[in-house]
């Protein structure tokens, strides 16, 4: 398996976990919802080869 394939598979698994966390936080701690939503957006962007927005509080 190539490094590129391995990296894409890892990102897909992380994306799946982030989606689960969105559901969980929405049901149990809605005030924490932005945390997994941000991860979901960042991971989806990485998988699609898009540049993700900088993290909140990060450098521009």
N, CA, C and O atoms as CSV, one atom per row, in Angstrom:
chain,resi,resn,atom,element,x,y,z
A,1,UNK,N,N,0.853,-1.175,0.000
A,1,UNK,CA,C,0.000,0.000,0.000
A,1,UNK,C,C,0.899,1.237,0.000
A,1,UNK,O,O,1.871,1.314,0.751
A,2,UNK,N,N,0.560,2.189,-0.844
A,2,UNK,CA,C,1.387,3.397,-0.928
A,2,UNK,C,C,1.126,4.319,0.266
A,2,UNK,O,O,0.096,4.224,0.932
A,3,UNK,N,N,2.077,5.203,0.514
A,3,UNK,CA,C,1.925,6.169,1.604
A,3,UNK,C,C,0.717,7.062,1.373
A,3,UNK,O,O,0.011,7.417,2.317
A,4,UNK,N,N,0.480,7.425,0.115
A,4,UNK,CA,C,-0.654,8.291,-0.213
A,4,UNK,C,C,-1.982,7.596,0.087
A,4,UNK,O,O,-2.902,8.212,0.625
A,5,UNK,N,N,-2.079,6.320,-0.259
A,5,UNK,CA,C,-3.291,5.542,0.026
A,5,UNK,C,C,-3.482,5.388,1.522
A,5,UNK,O,O,-4.592,5.538,2.032
A,6,UNK,N,N,-2.408,5.090,2.219
A,6,UNK,CA,C,-2.469,4.931,3.674
A,6,UNK,C,C,-2.930,6.228,4.346
A,6,UNK,O,O,-3.746,6.198,5.267
A,7,UNK,N,N,-2.412,7.348,3.886
A,7,UNK,CA,C,-2.790,8.644,4.434
A,7,UNK,C,C,-4.265,8.947,4.176
A,7,UNK,O,O,-4.958,9.455,5.058
A,8,UNK,N,N,-4.747,8.637,2.965
A,8,UNK,CA,C,-6.150,8.870,2.633
A,8,UNK,C,C,-7.062,7.996,3.486
A,8,UNK,O,O,-8.102,8.460,3.955
A,9,UNK,N,N,-6.685,6.740,3.691
A,9,UNK,CA,C,-7.494,5.845,4.528
A,9,UNK,C,C,-7.545,6.336,5.972
A,9,UNK,O,O,-8.604,6.308,6.599
A,10,UNK,N,N,-6.416,6.783,6.500
A,10,UNK,CA,C,-6.392,7.316,7.858
A,10,UNK,C,C,-7.310,8.531,7.965
A,10,UNK,O,O,-8.050,8.669,8.939
A,11,UNK,N,N,-7.262,9.401,6.977
A,11,UNK,CA,C,-8.129,10.588,6.987
A,11,UNK,C,C,-9.598,10.191,6.936
A,11,UNK,O,O,-10.426,10.809,7.604
A,12,UNK,N,N,-9.932,9.171,6.156
A,12,UNK,CA,C,-11.323,8.699,6.088
A,12,UNK,C,C,-11.774,8.182,7.450
A,12,UNK,O,O,-12.888,8.476,7.884
A,13,UNK,N,N,-10.925,7.417,8.125
A,13,UNK,CA,C,-11.284,6.918,9.459
A,13,UNK,C,C,-11.446,8.061,10.457
A,13,UNK,O,O,-12.348,8.034,11.295
A,14,UNK,N,N,-10.578,9.059,10.369
A,14,UNK,CA,C,-10.702,10.227,11.250
A,14,UNK,C,C,-11.984,10.998,10.939
A,14,UNK,O,O,-12.637,11.518,11.844
A,15,UNK,N,N,-12.335,11.067,9.673
A,15,UNK,CA,C,-13.562,11.739,9.253
A,15,UNK,C,C,-14.785,11.030,9.836
A,15,UNK,O,O,-15.723,11.676,10.304
A,16,UNK,N,N,-14.763,9.709,9.803
A,16,UNK,CA,C,-15.851,8.923,10.375
A,16,UNK,C,C,-15.975,9.186,11.881
A,16,UNK,O,O,-17.084,9.340,12.393
A,17,UNK,N,N,-14.859,9.236,12.580
A,17,UNK,CA,C,-14.867,9.498,14.027
A,17,UNK,C,C,-15.374,10.909,14.317
A,17,UNK,O,O,-16.136,11.110,15.263
A,18,UNK,N,N,-14.959,11.881,13.516
A,18,UNK,CA,C,-15.417,13.256,13.713
A,18,UNK,C,C,-16.931,13.344,13.494
A,18,UNK,O,O,-17.618,14.063,14.220
A,19,UNK,N,N,-17.454,12.620,12.501
A,19,UNK,CA,C,-18.899,12.623,12.249
A,19,UNK,C,C,-19.646,12.036,13.447
A,19,UNK,O,O,-20.691,12.552,13.841
A,20,UNK,N,N,-19.112,10.961,14.025
A,20,UNK,CA,C,-19.707,10.389,15.225
A,20,UNK,C,C,-19.708,11.415,16.356
A,20,UNK,O,O,-20.706,11.570,17.059
A,21,UNK,N,N,-18.591,12.112,16.527
A,21,UNK,CA,C,-18.486,13.103,17.595
A,21,UNK,C,C,-19.462,14.262,17.391
A,21,UNK,O,O,-19.983,14.802,18.367
A,22,UNK,N,N,-19.717,14.650,16.147
A,22,UNK,CA,C,-20.714,15.694,15.876
A,22,UNK,C,C,-22.068,15.235,16.398
A,22,UNK,O,O,-22.759,15.985,17.088
A,23,UNK,N,N,-22.445,14.006,16.069
A,23,UNK,CA,C,-23.734,13.472,16.546
A,23,UNK,C,C,-23.788,13.429,18.066
A,23,UNK,O,O,-24.786,13.821,18.671
A,24,UNK,N,N,-22.711,12.952,18.679
A,24,UNK,CA,C,-22.686,12.818,20.130
A,24,UNK,C,C,-22.807,14.174,20.811
A,24,UNK,O,O,-23.637,14.353,21.702
A,25,UNK,N,N,-21.984,15.126,20.393
A,25,UNK,CA,C,-22.001,16.444,21.032
A,25,UNK,C,C,-23.332,17.152,20.802
A,25,UNK,O,O,-23.820,17.848,21.692
A,26,UNK,N,N,-23.922,16.986,19.623
A,26,UNK,CA,C,-25.225,17.602,19.353
A,26,UNK,C,C,-26.284,17.066,20.316
A,26,UNK,O,O,-27.169,17.807,20.744
A,27,UNK,N,N,-26.195,15.797,20.649
A,27,UNK,CA,C,-27.181,15.178,21.538
A,27,UNK,C,C,-26.906,15.440,23.010
A,27,UNK,O,O,-27.844,15.542,23.801
A,28,UNK,N,N,-25.628,15.552,23.396
A,28,UNK,CA,C,-25.290,15.600,24.822
A,28,UNK,C,C,-24.674,16.913,25.305
A,28,UNK,O,O,-24.918,17.329,26.438
A,29,UNK,N,N,-23.891,17.558,24.468
A,29,UNK,CA,C,-23.228,18.800,24.868
A,29,UNK,C,C,-23.195,19.760,23.674
A,29,UNK,O,O,-22.143,19.969,23.070
A,30,UNK,N,N,-24.339,20.335,23.342
A,30,UNK,CA,C,-24.395,21.177,22.146
A,30,UNK,C,C,-23.422,22.356,22.162
A,30,UNK,O,O,-23.026,22.839,21.101
A,31,UNK,N,N,-23.037,22.819,23.331
A,31,UNK,CA,C,-22.100,23.939,23.391
A,31,UNK,C,C,-20.698,23.525,22.923
A,31,UNK,O,O,-19.882,24.386,22.596
A,32,UNK,N,N,-20.415,22.237,22.888
A,32,UNK,CA,C,-19.129,21.734,22.414
A,32,UNK,C,C,-19.153,21.387,20.929
A,32,UNK,O,O,-18.129,20.990,20.374
A,33,UNK,N,N,-20.288,21.530,20.289
A,33,UNK,CA,C,-20.459,21.124,18.899
A,33,UNK,C,C,-19.445,21.741,17.933
A,33,UNK,O,O,-19.021,21.054,17.003
A,34,UNK,N,N,-19.035,22.996,18.104
A,34,UNK,CA,C,-18.070,23.557,17.151
A,34,UNK,C,C,-16.737,22.796,17.081
A,34,UNK,O,O,-16.059,22.847,16.055
A,35,UNK,N,N,-16.361,22.107,18.135
A,35,UNK,CA,C,-15.073,21.396,18.139
A,35,UNK,C,C,-15.063,20.274,17.093
A,35,UNK,O,O,-14.200,20.279,16.214
A,36,UNK,N,N,-15.999,19.307,17.160
A,36,UNK,CA,C,-15.961,18.265,16.134
A,36,UNK,C,C,-16.384,18.761,14.748
A,36,UNK,O,O,-15.954,18.199,13.740
A,37,UNK,N,N,-17.215,19.797,14.681
A,37,UNK,CA,C,-17.588,20.342,13.370
A,37,UNK,C,C,-16.351,20.906,12.682
A,37,UNK,O,O,-16.154,20.690,11.486
A,38,UNK,N,N,-15.524,21.620,13.422
A,38,UNK,CA,C,-14.297,22.160,12.846
A,38,UNK,C,C,-13.396,21.022,12.352
A,38,UNK,O,O,-12.825,21.109,11.265
A,39,UNK,N,N,-13.270,19.971,13.139
A,39,UNK,CA,C,-12.452,18.825,12.733
A,39,UNK,C,C,-13.014,18.178,11.470
A,39,UNK,O,O,-12.260,17.797,10.575
A,40,UNK,N,N,-14.324,18.057,11.402
A,40,UNK,CA,C,-14.979,17.470,10.231
A,40,UNK,C,C,-14.684,18.283,8.975
A,40,UNK,O,O,-14.366,17.716,7.930
A,41,UNK,N,N,-14.786,19.589,9.071
A,41,UNK,CA,C,-14.507,20.469,7.931
A,41,UNK,C,C,-13.039,20.367,7.526
A,41,UNK,O,O,-12.728,20.264,6.339
A,42,UNK,N,N,-12.138,20.394,8.505
A,42,UNK,CA,C,-10.707,20.316,8.214
A,42,UNK,C,C,-10.350,18.992,7.549
A,42,UNK,O,O,-9.600,18.970,6.573
A,43,UNK,N,N,-10.879,17.895,8.069
A,43,UNK,CA,C,-10.580,16.577,7.509
A,43,UNK,C,C,-11.167,16.407,6.109
A,43,UNK,O,O,-10.515,15.851,5.225
A,44,UNK,N,N,-12.382,16.879,5.907
A,44,UNK,CA,C,-12.999,16.787,4.577
A,44,UNK,C,C,-12.187,17.595,3.572
A,44,UNK,O,O,-11.973,17.148,2.445
A,45,UNK,N,N,-11.740,18.770,3.969
A,45,UNK,CA,C,-10.916,19.587,3.097
A,45,UNK,C,C,-9.607,18.902,2.762
A,45,UNK,O,O,-9.153,18.957,1.619
A,46,UNK,N,N,-8.998,18.261,3.738
A,46,UNK,CA,C,-7.740,17.550,3.504
A,46,UNK,C,C,-7.960,16.386,2.544
A,46,UNK,O,O,-7.138,16.140,1.661
A,47,UNK,N,N,-9.060,15.678,2.716
A,47,UNK,CA,C,-9.350,14.534,1.859
A,47,UNK,C,C,-9.611,14.975,0.426
A,47,UNK,O,O,-9.249,14.271,-0.517
A,48,UNK,N,N,-10.228,16.122,0.258
A,48,UNK,CA,C,-10.533,16.638,-1.077
A,48,UNK,C,C,-9.390,17.451,-1.661
A,48,UNK,O,O,-9.470,17.909,-2.801
A,49,UNK,N,N,-8.332,17.630,-0.889
A,49,UNK,CA,C,-7.189,18.382,-1.365
A,49,UNK,C,C,-7.401,19.883,-1.317
A,49,UNK,O,O,-6.720,20.632,-2.016
A,50,UNK,N,N,-8.339,20.324,-0.499
A,50,UNK,CA,C,-8.613,21.753,-0.346
A,50,UNK,C,C,-7.831,22.278,0.849
A,50,UNK,O,O,-7.508,21.527,1.769
A,51,UNK,N,N,-7.535,23.542,0.828
A,51,UNK,CA,C,-6.862,24.153,1.975
A,51,UNK,C,C,-7.913,24.473,3.024
A,51,UNK,O,O,-8.871,25.195,2.750
A,52,UNK,N,N,-7.737,23.941,4.210
A,52,UNK,CA,C,-8.685,24.188,5.298
A,52,UNK,C,C,-8.420,25.562,5.898
A,52,UNK,O,O,-7.305,26.080,5.841
A,53,UNK,N,N,-9.463,26.137,6.470
A,53,UNK,CA,C,-9.333,27.412,7.157
A,53,UNK,C,C,-8.451,27.223,8.380
A,53,UNK,O,O,-8.443,26.142,8.970
A,54,UNK,N,N,-7.706,28.257,8.775
A,54,UNK,CA,C,-6.866,28.130,9.968
A,54,UNK,C,C,-7.709,27.881,11.207
A,54,UNK,O,O,-8.857,28.319,11.290
A,55,UNK,N,N,-7.138,27.184,12.156
A,55,UNK,CA,C,-7.831,26.908,13.413
A,55,UNK,C,C,-8.082,28.193,14.161
A,55,UNK,O,O,-7.316,29.149,14.046
A,56,UNK,N,N,-9.154,28.216,14.929
A,56,UNK,CA,C,-9.470,29.388,15.745
A,56,UNK,C,C,-8.309,29.664,16.688
A,56,UNK,O,O,-7.820,28.765,17.372
A,57,UNK,N,N,-7.879,30.907,16.715
A,57,UNK,CA,C,-6.782,31.282,17.590
A,57,UNK,C,C,-5.418,30.981,16.997
A,57,UNK,O,O,-4.387,31.293,17.593
A,58,UNK,N,N,-5.418,30.365,15.806
A,58,UNK,CA,C,-4.150,30.053,15.169
A,58,UNK,C,C,-3.622,31.236,14.379
A,58,UNK,O,O,-4.279,32.271,14.267
A,59,UNK,N,N,-2.452,31.071,13.846
A,59,UNK,CA,C,-1.878,32.152,13.054
A,59,UNK,C,C,-2.532,32.197,11.681
A,59,UNK,O,O,-2.925,31.150,11.167
A,60,UNK,N,N,-2.664,33.375,11.067
A,60,UNK,CA,C,-3.333,33.497,9.764
A,60,UNK,C,C,-2.585,32.854,8.636
A,60,UNK,O,O,-3.042,32.888,7.493
